[in-house]
Amino acid sequence: MKKKELLIGAFIVAMVLALIIPIPTLLIDFLLMVIIGLSLIILLNALYARESLEMSMFPTILLVITLFRMTLSVSTTRSILGRGYAGDVIRVFGEVVVMNNIILGLILFLVILLASFLVIIKGSERVAEVTARFTLDAMPGKQMAIDADLNTGLINEDDAKARRKKIQDESNFYGAMDGAVKFIKGDAIFSIILVFINLIGGTAMGATGMTEGGVMPIGEAAQVFSLLTIGDGLVSQIPALLIALSTGLIVTKATAEEEITGSLTKQLLMQPLVLLVAGGALVILGLWEMPAIFFIPAGLALMFMSRRMAKKETLSSIESEITTDDVEAEEMRRPDDMLPLTDVDMIRLCFGYGLIPLVAADQGGDLLERVVMIRRNIALELGAIIPQIRLQDNIKLSPNQYTIFIKGVEVAGGEIMFDHYMAMNSGYVEEEIDGIETVEPFAGLPAMWISESQRERAEALGYTVVDPPAIIATHLTEVVRQHLHELLSRQDVQKLINHVKETHTVLVDELIPKYMSVGEVQKVLSKLLKESVSIRDLVTVLETLADYAPITRDTDMLTEYVRAALRRAISKKFFGQGVNTVITLDPALEQTLTGNIQKTEIGSFVNIDPALSQRVFDSLKKEVSKLTSLGVMPIILTSPFVRMYFKQLVDEIAPDLVVLSYGEIDQTAEVQSVGMVSVT
């Protein structure tokens, strides 16, 4: 155990023992000096702390110091009642401070107690209660603001963690302070009761001879014990007042970037007009019947300070203008730093000023929360690191327009009616509803804008009704999915590999860099993401690459091996329960594709006659249209070796077409061919 921890424990135990065991009056004097000194230290720390969290242990300190004071009060009471004497500190307060005047001492004690209890303690209690409630109520909003800043790139993960920790610490601190203030309130009540106990009990014990001084006349007993009681009360109330004041400072303190002296000076003396009016008022009072020797000089001093501050502000304003002009001129003369201009946001959502309420949390907008959820959901589904999505208003756009940029290039966009809902025919609508005709931004399906009053009726009629934030969020989600393979960088792949290495060190060390580089792994993962294959099971991906990378460095072939290893996940994604319909390839077509494969240094591809390609496309469109007309997603099934080449071929006309190989079908999936693509 550390020495400091041992001392603290011994201190607490000693205070508890002092409640039971009598202590010498000399030690009482020493401990009274200690409590006054500690109270001053606590007060000054509370005064000069820049924010409340700098004294996060204050509730605990308050409890310990209150216990210390109560222990001393019990010890002094025992000494007063038992000995008729409680040390020189209490004697000095009883005889010198109040000049042996019992009435004056009692009044002084009550004034200090009431000032501490009614003014400082009651105010601190209310402030602590309100601050605790407001801090807890504001936590969700602050958390969302942190997520928004993190999502837009204003802060990084470490900054977000630090800010979240600070919010949690603030809620814990103010919650504890709300209860800790009750210690001071109870201590004040305890002091009042203790004064009456000492006064009445001491007089009775002195008059009956139960003290060490023997029997005393009733008047002398009242005189002696009254002075001791008042001395004890004043000694106890000085630290109590300091601790109460410290508590008030802590709970009312706002965060400041500079010391309290500078802050108070600036805030009290910031307006020359205020000093001028206050100085004039003091001069007028001095010319009236107030002591002119004090009021007139003070008023003139304030008026002089006002004049000096006004002159200084004028000079400062002129200097600021000159400095600004000089800086602008210098900026024009020196070469610009072009590096910040080359930065490109990986994903950026721009919107017109009319859509700002959808983003602003203070106006009820939740688009920022939806953007955070987009990143999380895609990461959970596909296992890729999603770059931060920057949200930016753009006055060049029309008020209700939004655009989506990928790597600085606009790839999609749309237009929203802010106070309307989009209603789309689900295919089961029996009665049409009136609205403004439009087109769904992503899929291009016909839709209508309807008012909020029509929403319930549209849903009852079978329409799919979507609010504006959901439209933008859905569009953004699909655009990110489509371009996710482009957004996956080597740096992202390295982060994923490092995460796997924490639990599979041997696997990573065997594969990288002995057989594959990070760039080659990135190519394989990008090819998987391009066809919406999840890479979340990265351990299986790397295990497969470690098995086949010693045989081939062709990333296309390695991708096919990985797809076969992920057959269970692929089947789960594209096949449901029961029999699943697919379209197969004519064996003759597969043979033709195999015979026309050309391999180069940059990869392999299929090279067939354009006329033959057109016949393949015509046959494919015919078979696909049969399934789409029935509302079934078309899936093409090929042999493992042909899959990637056929996918390359049909990407020109159907980039979203799902092409699977027999090796990617799990044994539990049931498939049935309902068509065949051929060239005959």
C-alpha positions as MATLAB code, in Angstrom:
seq = 'MKKKELLIGAFIVAMVLALIIPIPTLLIDFLLMVIIGLSLIILLNALYARESLEMSMFPTILLVITLFRMTLSVSTTRSILGRGYAGDVIRVFGEVVVMNNIILGLILFLVILLASFLVIIKGSERVAEVTARFTLDAMPGKQMAIDADLNTGLINEDDAKARRKKIQDESNFYGAMDGAVKFIKGDAIFSIILVFINLIGGTAMGATGMTEGGVMPIGEAAQVFSLLTIGDGLVSQIPALLIALSTGLIVTKATAEEEITGSLTKQLLMQPLVLLVAGGALVILGLWEMPAIFFIPAGLALMFMSRRMAKKETLSSIESEITTDDVEAEEMRRPDDMLPLTDVDMIRLCFGYGLIPLVAADQGGDLLERVVMIRRNIALELGAIIPQIRLQDNIKLSPNQYTIFIKGVEVAGGEIMFDHYMAMNSGYVEEEIDGIETVEPFAGLPAMWISESQRERAEALGYTVVDPPAIIATHLTEVVRQHLHELLSRQDVQKLINHVKETHTVLVDELIPKYMSVGEVQKVLSKLLKESVSIRDLVTVLETLADYAPITRDTDMLTEYVRAALRRAISKKFFGQGVNTVITLDPALEQTLTGNIQKTEIGSFVNIDPALSQRVFDSLKKEVSKLTSLGVMPIILTSPFVRMYFKQLVDEIAPDLVVLSYGEIDQTAEVQSVGMVSVT';
ca = [
       0.000    0.000    0.000;
       1.289    3.469   -0.830;
       2.256    5.779    2.025;
      -0.275    8.432    0.968;
      -3.117    5.918    0.970;
      -2.004    4.660    4.378;
      -1.967    8.189    5.793;
      -5.458    8.943    4.472;
      -6.825    5.744    5.983;
      -5.130    6.453    9.309;
      -6.526    9.994    9.276;
     -10.118    8.757    8.829;
      -9.720    6.121   11.535;
      -8.189    8.704   13.899;
     -11.183   11.012   13.414;
     -13.579    8.198   14.255;
     -11.571    7.298   17.373;
     -11.558   10.958   18.456;
     -15.333   10.747   18.741;
     -14.827    8.214   21.538;
     -11.451    8.954   23.125;
     -10.815   12.327   24.858;
      -7.894   14.287   23.382;
      -5.627   16.838   25.132;
      -6.412   20.545   24.846;
      -2.998   21.184   23.244;
      -3.877   18.729   20.465;
      -7.269   20.439   20.109;
      -5.480   23.760   19.498;
      -3.284   22.119   16.875;
      -6.242   20.481   15.100;
      -8.202   23.743   15.102;
      -5.224   25.367   13.381;
      -5.199   22.490   10.862;
      -8.927   22.806   10.048;
      -8.634   26.562    9.522;
      -5.596   26.092    7.278;
      -7.277   23.316    5.256;
     -10.376   25.460    4.823;
      -8.263   28.315    3.440;
      -6.471   25.950    1.037;
      -9.780   24.546   -0.221;
     -11.227   28.050   -0.644;
      -8.243   29.303   -2.646;
      -8.211   26.172   -4.835;
     -11.911   26.647   -5.552;
     -11.315   30.323   -6.306;
      -8.461   29.837   -8.768;
      -9.656   26.649  -10.489;
     -10.494   27.372  -14.131;
     -13.350   24.876  -14.186;
     -15.211   22.741  -11.690;
     -13.712   19.453  -12.914;
     -10.262   20.588  -11.769;
     -11.599   19.744   -8.297;
     -13.511   16.610   -9.261;
     -12.871   15.130   -5.798;
     -14.541   18.090   -4.067;
     -17.642   16.112   -2.920;
     -15.366   13.585   -1.186;
     -13.222   16.389    0.265;
     -16.402   18.052    1.522;
     -17.499   14.868    3.298;
     -14.084   14.311    4.909;
     -13.676   17.928    6.040;
     -17.222   17.915    7.476;
     -16.426   14.758    9.438;
     -13.199   16.404   10.645;
     -15.104   19.490   11.858;
     -17.765   17.399   13.588;
     -15.084   15.345   15.331;
     -13.429   18.526   16.603;
     -16.796   19.903   17.719;
     -17.466   16.740   19.730;
     -13.978   16.899   21.258;
     -14.291   20.588   22.180;
     -17.762   19.965   23.649;
     -16.366   17.106   25.765;
     -13.529   19.358   26.956;
     -15.806   22.350   27.684;
     -18.358   20.325   29.633;
     -15.838   18.087   31.384;
     -12.995   20.475   32.150;
     -14.432   23.954   31.774;
     -11.546   24.658   29.415;
     -10.950   23.753   25.708;
      -7.568   25.260   24.841;
      -6.149   28.664   24.066;
      -7.711   28.994   20.578;
     -11.252   28.823   21.924;
     -10.298   31.011   24.920;
      -8.889   33.727   22.633;
     -12.003   33.717   20.487;
     -14.186   33.914   23.601;
     -12.237   36.624   25.417;
     -10.398   38.687   22.801;
     -12.444   38.425   19.592;
     -15.744   39.305   21.307;
     -14.063   41.319   24.123;
     -15.597   39.205   26.930;
     -19.015   40.423   25.771;
     -21.424   37.492   25.778;
     -24.214   39.327   23.929;
     -21.807   40.609   21.254;
     -20.311   37.154   20.827;
     -23.702   35.500   20.531;
     -24.852   38.048   17.954;
     -21.620   37.667   15.978;
     -21.989   33.888   16.008;
     -25.591   34.073   14.823;
     -24.730   36.601   12.076;
     -21.945   34.392   10.687;
     -24.130   31.284   10.951;
     -27.161   32.872    9.301;
     -25.020   34.422    6.543;
     -23.471   31.047    5.837;
     -26.724   29.083    6.097;
     -29.339   31.354    4.543;
     -27.213   33.056    1.884;
     -24.352   30.829    0.785;
     -25.535   27.303    1.638;
     -29.137   27.753    0.440;
     -27.956   29.385   -2.787;
     -25.301   26.731   -3.395;
     -27.843   23.977   -2.770;
     -30.229   25.404   -5.358;
     -27.473   26.007   -7.922;
     -26.119   22.466   -7.453;
     -29.599   20.968   -7.859;
     -30.396   22.921  -11.029;
     -26.939   22.369  -12.521;
     -27.147   18.612  -11.891;
     -30.569   18.403  -13.552;
     -29.563   20.514  -16.559;
     -26.285   18.603  -16.972;
     -28.097   15.265  -17.060;
     -30.777   16.599  -19.428;
     -28.138   18.007  -21.775;
     -26.118   14.770  -22.008;
     -27.954   13.260  -25.037;
     -27.627   16.509  -26.994;
     -23.929   16.812  -26.176;
     -23.348   13.196  -27.201;
     -25.080   13.805  -30.530;
     -22.999   16.944  -31.068;
     -19.819   14.913  -30.523;
     -21.010   12.271  -33.004;
     -21.823   15.026  -35.493;
     -18.388   16.658  -35.130;
     -16.711   13.260  -35.437;
     -18.759   12.402  -38.497;
     -18.004   15.694  -40.250;
     -14.281   15.410  -39.506;
     -14.006   18.329  -37.088;
     -12.550   16.018  -34.425;
     -10.874   12.617  -34.414;
     -11.649    9.493  -32.365;
      -9.314   10.482  -29.522;
     -10.917   13.926  -29.236;
     -14.367   12.330  -29.244;
     -13.379    9.925  -26.444;
     -11.950   12.799  -24.391;
     -15.101   14.899  -24.860;
     -17.383   11.980  -23.993;
     -15.339   11.311  -20.850;
     -15.586   14.971  -19.863;
     -19.374   14.913  -20.289;
     -19.594   11.779  -18.140;
     -17.313   13.293  -15.503;
     -19.414   16.476  -15.424;
     -22.635   14.537  -14.891;
     -21.050   12.473  -12.113;
     -19.526   15.555  -10.472;
     -22.648   17.721  -10.429;
     -24.778   14.778   -9.358;
     -22.430   14.194   -6.422;
     -22.353   17.923   -5.600;
     -26.146   17.999   -5.462;
     -25.985   15.557   -2.564;
     -22.748   16.844   -1.003;
     -24.230   20.294   -0.351;
     -26.570   18.594    2.129;
     -23.507   17.878    4.301;
     -22.945   21.607    4.849;
     -26.620   22.243    5.486;
     -26.752   19.535    8.115;
     -23.491   20.761    9.650;
     -24.983   24.263   10.144;
     -27.998   22.813   11.946;
     -25.655   20.667   14.040;
     -23.678   23.806   15.057;
     -26.809   25.575   16.318;
     -27.852   22.590   18.440;
     -24.312   22.188   19.784;
     -24.220   25.829   20.973;
     -27.348   25.351   23.080;
     -25.996   22.052   24.452;
     -22.740   23.711   25.512;
     -24.471   26.790   26.925;
     -27.167   25.033   28.938;
     -25.242   21.881   29.801;
     -22.045   23.743   30.757;
     -23.867   26.181   33.054;
     -25.725   23.331   34.747;
     -22.597   21.200   35.187;
     -20.558   24.186   36.474;
     -23.211   25.175   38.996;
     -23.516   21.584   40.273;
     -19.754   20.996   40.495;
     -19.589   18.265   37.830;
     -16.599   19.887   36.097;
     -12.936   19.742   37.108;
     -13.154   23.296   38.569;
     -15.611   22.232   41.237;
     -18.814   24.011   42.256;
     -19.232   27.461   40.701;
     -21.831   30.180   41.411;
     -24.585   30.158   38.825;
     -23.579   33.605   37.516;
     -19.908   32.664   37.208;
     -20.800   29.361   35.558;
     -22.999   31.149   33.033;
     -20.213   33.693   32.341;
     -17.461   31.070   31.877;
     -19.407   28.572   29.827;
     -21.079   31.245   27.707;
     -17.687   32.626   26.633;
     -16.341   29.121   25.980;
     -19.447   28.205   23.994;
     -19.283   31.378   21.907;
     -15.542   30.887   21.353;
     -16.144   27.306   20.258;
     -19.011   28.380   17.996;
     -16.943   31.105   16.323;
     -13.963   28.797   15.856;
     -16.206   26.199   14.220;
     -18.070   28.720   12.074;
     -14.967   30.265   10.480;
     -13.986   26.999    8.688;
     -17.679   26.294    8.005;
     -18.043   29.676    6.305;
     -14.890   29.077    4.227;
     -16.066   25.599    3.156;
     -19.549   26.905    2.292;
     -17.988   29.686    0.231;
     -15.753   27.129   -1.532;
     -18.829   25.064   -2.380;
     -20.590   28.095   -3.802;
     -17.564   28.946   -5.939;
     -17.343   25.395   -7.294;
     -21.001   24.993   -8.269;
     -21.235   28.475   -9.828;
     -17.955   28.306  -11.722;
     -18.070   28.359  -15.525;
     -15.231   27.193  -17.750;
     -12.737   29.950  -18.444;
      -9.688   30.047  -20.696;
      -7.769   32.346  -18.332;
      -7.261   32.917  -14.632;
     -10.122   34.271  -12.529;
      -8.336   37.598  -11.942;
      -8.162   38.359  -15.653;
     -11.724   37.163  -16.253;
     -13.219   39.250  -13.434;
     -11.254   42.339  -14.433;
     -12.390   42.083  -18.040;
     -16.012   41.397  -17.200;
     -16.378   44.059  -14.490;
     -14.407   46.778  -16.265;
     -15.343   46.010  -19.860;
     -17.700   48.986  -20.410;
     -16.300   52.558  -20.012;
     -19.854   53.907  -19.906;
     -20.625   51.794  -16.811;
     -17.608   53.218  -14.957;
     -18.542   56.759  -16.012;
     -22.117   56.462  -14.685;
     -21.006   54.746  -11.453;
     -18.318   57.405  -10.851;
     -20.801   60.205  -11.446;
     -23.231   58.659   -8.972;
     -20.524   58.470   -6.270;
     -19.566   62.129   -6.824;
     -23.205   63.210   -6.503;
     -23.569   61.233   -3.247;
     -20.358   62.833   -1.946;
     -21.651   66.333   -2.722;
     -24.833   65.456   -0.853;
     -24.484   64.323    2.788;
     -22.199   61.307    2.387;
     -18.530   61.501    3.561;
     -17.005   63.522    0.728;
     -13.500   62.366    1.625;
     -14.375   58.871    0.410;
     -17.122   59.250   -2.183;
     -15.763   62.106   -4.327;
     -12.207   60.686   -4.808;
     -13.619   57.232   -5.594;
     -16.082   58.688   -8.110;
     -13.406   60.780   -9.805;
     -11.137   57.714   -9.982;
     -13.853   55.710  -11.755;
     -14.526   58.546  -14.197;
     -10.786   58.822  -14.904;
     -10.606   55.036  -15.536;
     -13.589   55.328  -17.882;
     -11.834   58.009  -19.929;
      -8.620   55.971  -20.094;
     -10.492   52.814  -21.180;
     -12.440   54.676  -23.891;
      -9.223   56.153  -25.276;
      -7.526   52.757  -25.155;
     -10.427   51.078  -26.999;
     -10.252   53.723  -29.744;
      -6.511   53.184  -30.194;
      -6.974   49.407  -30.115;
      -9.646   49.618  -32.824;
      -7.383   51.683  -35.059;
      -4.442   49.329  -34.471;
      -6.657   46.334  -35.234;
      -7.744   47.842  -38.551;
      -4.131   48.639  -39.461;
      -3.007   45.143  -38.462;
      -5.803   43.548  -40.487;
      -4.873   45.589  -43.541;
      -1.205   44.691  -43.090;
      -2.018   40.999  -42.751;
      -4.218   41.049  -45.850;
      -1.502   42.839  -47.788;
       1.101   40.359  -46.565;
      -1.168   37.456  -47.502;
      -1.466   38.888  -51.014;
       2.289   39.326  -51.318;
       3.494   35.957  -50.027;
       2.998   32.635  -51.900;
      -0.082   30.728  -50.786;
       0.190   27.374  -49.060;
      -1.440   25.164  -51.646;
      -1.409   21.916  -49.684;
      -4.774   22.452  -47.893;
      -6.348   23.168  -51.276;
      -5.399   19.695  -52.502;
      -7.353   17.869  -49.777;
     -10.373   15.971  -51.093;
     -13.272   14.730  -48.978;
     -13.818   11.034  -49.589;
     -17.589   11.468  -49.120;
     -19.366   14.813  -49.013;
     -23.058   15.662  -48.874;
     -23.888   19.210  -49.962;
     -27.320   20.765  -49.556;
     -29.094   24.048  -50.225;
     -30.023   26.481  -47.472;
     -33.630   25.289  -47.528;
     -32.524   21.866  -46.188;
     -30.460   23.224  -43.280;
     -33.291   22.454  -40.769;
     -32.882   18.760  -41.633;
     -29.303   18.935  -40.333;
     -29.554   21.444  -37.480;
     -30.261   19.559  -34.244;
     -31.598   22.708  -32.573;
     -34.307   22.846  -35.256;
     -35.305   19.199  -34.819;
     -33.174   17.850  -37.671;
     -31.813   14.313  -37.316;
     -29.854   13.919  -40.555;
     -26.556   13.956  -38.648;
     -27.721   11.023  -36.529;
     -28.808    9.162  -39.665;
     -25.395    9.720  -41.267;
     -23.704    8.250  -38.191;
     -26.005    5.230  -38.394;
     -25.245    4.831  -42.124;
     -21.530    4.421  -41.375;
     -22.216    1.978  -38.568;
     -24.743   -0.134  -40.473;
     -22.580   -0.465  -43.582;
     -19.563   -1.323  -41.441;
     -21.584   -4.014  -39.644;
     -22.964   -5.425  -42.896;
     -19.910   -5.327  -45.163;
     -17.062   -5.095  -42.642;
     -15.363   -2.111  -44.290;
     -14.140    1.109  -42.715;
     -16.404    3.919  -43.895;
     -14.662    7.294  -44.320;
     -16.104   10.266  -42.500;
     -19.022   11.843  -44.339;
     -18.786   15.608  -44.468;
     -22.014   17.626  -44.497;
     -21.794   21.075  -46.033;
     -24.304   23.728  -47.029;
     -23.790   25.250  -50.477;
     -25.391   28.520  -51.555;
     -24.772   27.614  -55.210;
     -27.392   24.883  -54.974;
     -31.083   25.600  -55.178;
     -32.727   25.783  -51.725;
     -34.131   22.240  -51.781;
     -31.334   20.531  -53.728;
     -28.680   18.154  -52.435;
     -25.654   16.554  -54.120;
     -23.390   13.655  -53.159;
     -19.667   13.756  -53.929;
     -17.281   10.807  -53.960;
     -13.607   11.803  -53.902;
     -14.515   15.347  -54.861;
     -16.630   14.360  -57.875;
     -20.411   14.704  -57.951;
     -21.967   11.286  -58.480;
     -25.595   11.751  -57.439;
     -28.136   14.262  -56.222;
     -31.763   15.103  -55.923;
     -34.331   17.666  -54.879;
     -36.472   17.595  -51.752;
     -39.654   19.356  -50.733;
     -38.792   20.148  -47.141;
     -42.276   20.182  -45.596;
     -43.686   17.286  -47.645;
     -43.514   13.495  -47.678;
     -42.708   11.259  -50.651;
     -45.358    8.639  -51.400;
     -44.509    5.716  -53.700;
     -46.886    3.151  -55.145;
     -46.048   -0.200  -53.542;
     -47.932   -2.117  -56.242;
     -50.959   -2.784  -54.058;
     -52.590    0.633  -54.202;
     -56.272    0.496  -55.076;
     -57.013    4.219  -54.919;
     -54.724    7.012  -56.058;
     -53.995   10.061  -53.941;
     -53.487   13.635  -55.080;
     -49.971   15.061  -54.928;
     -47.112   16.654  -56.824;
     -45.561   14.180  -59.246;
     -41.843   13.516  -58.834;
     -39.225   10.792  -59.181;
     -37.510    8.899  -56.373;
     -33.864   10.123  -56.490;
     -31.994    6.813  -56.315;
     -34.079    4.208  -58.142;
     -35.856    6.662  -60.451;
     -39.294    5.283  -59.553;
     -42.367    7.481  -59.994;
     -43.553    9.082  -56.759;
     -45.555   12.000  -55.406;
     -45.004   14.717  -52.844;
     -47.857   14.853  -50.356;
     -48.549   17.085  -47.358;
     -48.342   15.881  -43.770;
     -52.134   15.889  -43.498;
     -52.295   13.284  -46.290;
     -49.712   10.965  -44.758;
     -52.007    8.692  -42.740;
     -54.471    8.328  -45.615;
     -51.662    7.470  -48.063;
     -50.322    4.787  -45.750;
     -53.807    3.373  -45.293;
     -54.198    3.159  -49.087;
     -50.969    1.136  -49.394;
     -48.454    3.799  -50.372;
     -44.914    3.697  -49.050;
     -44.459    7.084  -47.357;
     -40.973    8.440  -46.611;
     -39.899   11.686  -44.912;
     -37.188   13.955  -46.448;
     -34.316   12.930  -44.124;
     -34.988    9.253  -44.882;
     -34.912    9.961  -48.635;
     -31.505   11.628  -48.422;
     -30.167    8.995  -46.019;
     -31.336    6.129  -48.250;
     -29.843    7.746  -51.344;
     -26.562    8.378  -49.535;
     -26.472    4.797  -48.235;
     -26.852    3.287  -51.702;
     -24.269    5.635  -53.223;
     -21.758    4.697  -50.517;
     -22.469    1.003  -51.127;
     -21.898    1.400  -54.868;
     -18.552    3.155  -54.421;
     -17.328    1.393  -51.295;
     -14.715   -0.555  -53.264;
     -13.210    2.761  -54.387;
     -13.218    4.199  -50.869;
     -11.304    1.314  -49.285;
      -7.721    2.568  -49.073;
      -4.496    0.799  -48.177;
      -4.484    2.679  -44.887;
      -7.945    1.307  -44.075;
      -6.821   -2.215  -44.961;
      -3.781   -1.833  -42.722;
      -6.079   -0.872  -39.819;
      -8.222   -3.963  -40.461;
      -5.145   -6.183  -40.626;
      -3.764   -4.719  -37.409;
      -7.082   -5.465  -35.716;
      -6.941   -9.106  -36.872;
      -3.296   -9.360  -35.836;
      -4.239   -8.731  -32.207;
      -5.791  -12.225  -32.081;
      -4.258  -13.979  -35.140;
      -0.626  -12.923  -35.125;
       0.673  -16.071  -36.833;
      -1.772  -15.745  -39.725;
      -0.853  -12.130  -40.514;
       2.893  -12.704  -40.101;
       2.757  -15.674  -42.481;
       0.850  -13.841  -45.210;
       2.191  -10.263  -45.065;
       4.634   -9.330  -46.471;
       6.020  -12.766  -47.360;
       3.392  -13.675  -49.981;
       1.234  -10.593  -50.399;
       1.586   -6.868  -49.882;
      -1.063   -4.691  -48.242;
      -1.873   -3.323  -51.695;
      -2.603   -6.785  -53.076;
      -4.842   -7.602  -50.125;
      -6.592   -4.291  -50.720;
      -7.278   -5.259  -54.349;
      -8.883   -8.545  -53.283;
     -11.056   -6.844  -50.672;
     -12.097   -4.155  -53.163;
     -13.174   -6.788  -55.694;
     -15.288   -8.456  -53.030;
     -16.915   -5.198  -51.981;
     -17.611   -4.253  -55.586;
     -19.982   -7.235  -55.784;
     -21.411   -6.587  -52.272;
     -19.625   -9.510  -50.639;
     -18.976   -8.800  -46.978;
     -15.360   -8.777  -45.775;
     -16.337   -8.744  -42.125;
     -15.064  -12.315  -41.739;
     -11.571  -11.051  -42.473;
      -9.935  -13.992  -40.718;
     -11.407  -16.416  -43.287;
     -10.355  -14.088  -46.109;
      -6.763  -13.935  -44.880;
      -6.655  -17.677  -44.150;
      -7.710  -18.387  -47.737;
      -5.181  -15.939  -49.140;
      -2.465  -17.553  -47.012;
      -3.423  -20.942  -48.503;
      -3.409  -19.891  -52.179;
      -1.033  -16.904  -52.362;
       2.019  -19.233  -52.535;
       0.454  -20.771  -55.682;
      -0.655  -17.631  -57.562;
      -0.306  -13.859  -57.214;
      -3.241  -13.184  -59.581;
      -5.662  -11.141  -57.453;
      -8.598  -12.140  -59.691;
      -8.000  -15.842  -59.025;
      -7.360  -15.201  -55.340;
     -10.676  -13.354  -55.158;
     -12.463  -16.391  -56.574;
     -10.819  -18.644  -53.985;
     -11.958  -16.287  -51.239;
     -15.513  -16.205  -52.608;
     -15.619  -19.993  -52.479;
     -14.435  -19.898  -48.858;
     -17.208  -17.429  -48.053;
     -19.904  -19.581  -49.688;
     -22.037  -19.757  -46.556;
     -22.222  -15.975  -46.208;
     -22.796  -15.467  -49.964;
     -25.599  -18.034  -50.045;
     -27.193  -16.462  -46.986;
     -27.106  -13.042  -48.661;
     -28.565  -13.989  -52.054;
     -30.632  -17.134  -51.379;
     -33.646  -17.568  -49.132;
     -35.555  -20.532  -47.766;
     -37.078  -22.981  -50.194;
     -36.255  -23.289  -53.892;
     -34.391  -20.355  -55.456;
     -34.652  -19.649  -59.164;
     -31.475  -18.935  -61.145;
     -30.331  -18.531  -64.748;
     -27.462  -20.690  -65.985;
     -25.059  -20.444  -68.932;
     -25.104  -22.714  -71.918;
     -22.074  -25.071  -71.700;
     -21.231  -24.086  -75.287;
     -21.120  -20.419  -74.230;
     -18.890  -21.273  -71.289;
     -16.583  -23.175  -73.620;
     -16.475  -20.192  -75.978;
     -15.618  -17.799  -73.136;
     -12.901  -20.154  -71.849;
     -11.318  -20.364  -75.273;
     -11.143  -16.574  -75.664;
      -9.415  -15.687  -72.398;
      -6.323  -13.558  -72.830;
      -3.761  -13.062  -70.075;
      -1.577   -9.977  -69.796;
       0.786   -8.492  -67.259;
      -2.027   -6.453  -65.732;
      -4.538   -9.324  -65.565;
      -6.679  -11.560  -67.703;
      -9.879  -10.830  -69.631;
     -12.199  -12.411  -72.176;
     -11.913  -11.188  -75.785;
     -14.771  -12.249  -78.020;
     -16.247  -10.909  -81.245;
     -18.579   -7.875  -80.752;
     -21.346   -9.607  -82.710;
     -21.089  -12.591  -80.392;
     -21.146  -10.299  -77.384;
     -24.321   -8.680  -78.648;
     -26.028  -12.068  -79.026;
     -25.019  -12.907  -75.460;
     -26.450   -9.601  -74.230;
     -29.713  -10.151  -76.109;
     -30.117  -13.622  -74.660;
     -29.266  -12.354  -71.173;
     -31.818   -9.520  -71.367;
     -34.487  -11.946  -72.492;
     -33.905  -14.354  -69.599;
     -33.526  -11.597  -66.989;
     -36.750   -9.876  -68.077;
     -38.686  -13.106  -67.408;
     -37.663  -13.015  -63.741;
     -37.948   -9.271  -63.216;
     -41.487   -9.334  -64.597;
     -42.322  -11.781  -61.802;
     -40.641   -9.596  -59.184;
     -37.746  -12.035  -58.678;
     -34.145  -10.871  -58.441;
     -32.215  -12.450  -61.332;
     -29.117  -14.457  -60.378;
     -26.730  -15.910  -62.969;
     -25.064  -19.211  -62.087;
     -21.857  -20.268  -63.859;
     -18.924  -22.626  -63.456;
     -16.206  -21.350  -61.083;
     -13.592  -20.681  -63.756;
     -15.991  -18.711  -66.000;
     -17.695  -16.586  -63.316;
     -15.325  -13.641  -63.155;
     -14.952  -13.425  -66.958;
     -18.711  -13.464  -67.543;
     -19.087  -10.812  -64.820;
     -16.507   -8.641  -66.626;
     -18.443   -9.084  -69.868;
     -21.915   -8.165  -68.563;
     -20.713   -5.251  -66.391;
     -21.089   -3.073  -69.462;
     -24.867   -3.473  -69.595;
     -25.825   -4.725  -66.110;
     -23.305   -3.709  -63.431;
     -25.705   -4.677  -60.612;
     -26.403   -8.179  -61.960;
     -25.520  -10.911  -59.452;
     -23.232  -13.551  -60.953;
     -22.353  -16.545  -58.778;
     -20.471  -19.778  -59.347;
     -21.438  -23.285  -58.328;
     -18.606  -23.251  -55.794;
     -20.201  -20.309  -53.968;
     -23.470  -22.091  -53.210;
     -23.771  -23.616  -49.772;
     -24.977  -27.210  -49.666;
     -28.077  -26.173  -47.712;
     -29.292  -23.818  -50.492;
     -31.759  -25.182  -53.055;
     -31.588  -23.725  -56.577;
     -33.528  -24.366  -59.737;
     -32.615  -23.175  -63.223;
     -35.488  -21.475  -65.034;
     -33.524  -20.190  -68.026;
     -30.274  -20.421  -69.918;
     -28.139  -17.763  -71.597;
     -26.900  -19.006  -74.962;
     -25.656  -17.692  -78.332;
     -27.718  -19.959  -80.599;
];
